[in-house]
Amino acid sequence: MTDGAGLPALVVDVGRCMPGRGAWLHPDPRCFELAERRRAFPRALRHAGTLDAAAVEAYLAAP
């Protein structure tokens, strides 16, 4: 998926039905922070460059 500026972005697939590659993440903000620090998302998704993870961060922050 892409963000509003057309840059690659991560999305949350709650229903697990979207096509393409995916990456599993524990629903814990600490796991998200660790994955971001280790640059795990681009590696897991085989993407060169950065990915906008705002949607995932917002999903984890919601109650």
DADA-V206247 format. One record per run of one state. SS is the DSSP state (helix for helix, strand for strand, loop for the rest). FROM is the first residue (numbers start at 1). TO is the last residue. If there is no record, write none. Layout:
ss:SS from:FROM to:TO
ss:SS from:FROM to:TO
This chain:
ss:loop from:1 to:1
ss:strand from:2 to:2
ss:loop from:3 to:7
ss:strand from:8 to:9
ss:loop from:10 to:28
ss:helix from:29 to:37
ss:loop from:38 to:39
ss:helix from:40 to:44
ss:loop from:45 to:51
ss:strand from:52 to:52
ss:loop from:53 to:53
ss:helix from:54 to:61
ss:loop from:62 to:63
